[in-house]
């Protein structure tokens, strides 16, 4: 489920803590530390750079190499336009973040294929017709809304977006108005698209955060779960078990050993 987007400068609502929740966290046998671990990754709304095609999932932004860089965006009618980037460091597309929901697309795998669909803020999909014109007017996914993200050989985080006709998204500045089209025949600097995404959807980042979260448990929390004081070697063993994914089995084993001692 895609969560509501937040942007820089937005106020974050403060959640009130209830006494019953606090009490539960310290009861012997409570596994709330695991619950807190799960929430750590789910609440990550930071923007990171996609590195490989399999990363591209959930809310994303397309930063293209115009001067200065811009986002591919769409209005309420599905018209594609280039949108100014307000949140960027020294013109580096790998630092760009959105400030307008029209700049954000939700990436999803097209079932049974390696293609990806990109849904706009208005619930319609980004597509490219046979003339290379981009739009987001269709509510269902067809061949024109199924796109391929091919990692660039030059820079990590840059992709070439290919249509099923074998053409690429590219900047077209031949006219008086710079625009993005989907009819480039070959890969070039103008076809290089930096894809930024929300951190909680990035597989490797998510796995790393979950692994680190599993390590964050205190001796007191472990003793509360086991129901007795623990030896140093038992604490080390249980923390290692959390990292390696067999925490509950280790807890049970320590409890049984404690009864026999």
N, C-alpha and C positions, 0 to 999 in steps of 0.2 A: 504494500500500500504506500503510495507516494504522499508524504506529509506536506502540510502547508508551507510554502516557501517563506523564508525570512531574508531580509536584505540588510546591508550595513546601515546602521543608524536606527533600525527598528528597535522599539522597546521590547524586552523580553518579559513576559508575565511571570511573576514570582509565584511559585507553588507553595501553599501552606503545608507545614508538616503537622501531622496529627499525632497525639500522644500514643494512640494505640499502635501506630506504625513504628514509633520509636521503641515502644515496649517490646514489640514482636522481634525487633532486630537483635535484642539481647537475651531472648529466651533460649535455654539450652535446647539443642536440636534444630534450631532455626537455620534455614538455608538462604536467608535474605541476601547474603553476600553474593550468591550466584545471581540473584535477581538484579542487584545493583550492577553487576558486571554486564548483564545483557543490555541494560539501559544505556551504558556508556557509549556503545557504538551506535545504537538506534537514534540517539539525540545529536549525533555529529552533523551539524549543518554547514561545516566549513567546505570551501570549494578547493578541489585539487585537480591536477592535470591527469587525464586519462593517458596511459602509456601504451597499451596494447588494445586491439579491437575488443577483446573479451571484457575489458574494463567498462566499456560504454554501456551504461545502464542507468535508469532513473533520470532525474533532472540534469540536463546538460546545457551548455552554451557553446555556440560556434564563434570563435574569434578568428577573423580573417585578416590577411596581411595588407590591408589598405594603409594609407598614410594620412592620419594616424589610424591604428587598428580599430575595427568596428565589429559589432555582432550581427549575425543574420537574425532578423526579427520578423514578426508578422503582425498586422493589425487585426481588428475584429472581423474584417471581411476576408482574411486569408491572403492579403497582398503582402508580398515579401519586400522588405526594405532593409537598408543598412542602418544600424542604430549606434549612436555614439557610446563609447565606453567611459563611464565616469570613474569607476573604481579600477585603477590600473597603476602599476608602479613603473615609472620610467619607460612607458611604452612597450613593456614586455608582456606579450599576450599570455604567457604562462602564469601571470599574476592577476589576470582579469577576473572580475566578479560582476554579476548583474545588479542593476538597480531598478529594473523595470520587468514585470512579469512577461511582457511581450518578447523579451530576449531569451526566454527560457523554453526549452523543448524537453519532453519526456521520452527517453529512448527505451524501446522494448524490442526483444528479439521476435522476428517473424517466425512463427512456429515451424519447426522442421527444416529451417534454412540458416545460413550464416548472415542473412540480411537483417537490417535494423529499420524500424519505423520510428518516426519522430513526431510526436503529437504536440501541437501548439497549445497556448493558454486557452484558446477558444474551443478546444476539443476536436480539432481537425488536423489532418496529417500533412506534413511537408512532402511535396512531390515535384516531379520534373516531367514536363510533357516532351513530345518528340521534337519540338522546336528549341528546347533548352530553357524554356521559361519556368521559373520556380513559382510555386504557389502553395497555399495550405487551405484548400477549400473542400476536400473530401472527408466524409465521416467514416469511410471504410478504407482498408488497405488494399491496394491493387499493385500491379507491377511498378507503376510510377511512384508509389509511396514506399517501395522496398529498396533501401539503399545499402551500399557496402562501404564499410570504413576500412581503408587499407593504410597500414602504418607507413609513414614516410621513412625513407632510408636516411634522411639527413638529420632530423632533430626528433628526439624522444618527445612524444606528446603531440606531434603533428601528424595529420592524416590527410589522405586524398579520398574525397567522398565520390564514389562511383555509382552511376545509375545502372539499371539493368540493360541499357543500350550501349554500355561500355564507355560512356562519356563521363567527364569529371566536372564537379563544381569548380568554378574559377571566377576571379575578378575580371570584369569586362569594363575597361575604362577607355574604350575606343570612342565612345560618345561623350557628350558634354557632361553626362551624369554617370558616375561610377555605380555599377550594380554587380550583383552576383548572378551567374547563369550556370546551367548544367550541360553545356555542350562543348567543353574543352576536349580536344582529341588526345592530347598528351599531358603528362605530369610536368609541372613547372613550379616556380616560386609562387605564381598566382593561384595555384590549386592547393596550396598548403593551408590546411585548416587546423587550428589548435582547438582541441575539445577539452573543456573544463567540466567537471562533474562534482556532485556532492560526495564528500568523503565516505559517508556511511554505505554507499553503494559500490565502492571500489573493493573488489574481492580481497586483494592482498593487504590493503590497508585495514580492512575490516578484520581479517584474520589476525593481523599483528596487534590490533587494539584489543581484541578478545583475549589473545594470549597474554598481553600485559595485564589486562584486568584480572585474569585468573590468578596472577601472581600476587595481587594486592589483597592480602588477607592477613589480619593480625593474629598474634598468638592467642589473645583473649577470645577472638571469634572462633578459632579452632577449638579452644578448650570448652567454649559454650556449646559447640556442636557435639563434641565427644562426651561432655558431661563430667569431666575431671581435669586435673592439672596434667600437663604433658611434659615429657622429657624433651630435651633439645633435639635429639635425633628424631623423635616422633614429629615435632614441628617441621623439621626440614623435609622429612618424608612426605608429610601431607601437602606441603607447599609444592614439592616436586610433582606430586600426583595431580594437583590442580593444573599445573602447566602441561602435563602429559595427557590429561583427559580421563584419568581413572580415579578421580577424587572420591566419589561415593563408595567405591570398593575399598579404598584405603581407609576411609572413615570407619566403615564396618569392621575391617580387620583390626584397627586400633582399639575399637570398643570391645571386641571379643578378647583381645590380648589383655586388656585392662581388667576384665572379669576374672581371668585366670591368675593374675599376679597377686 
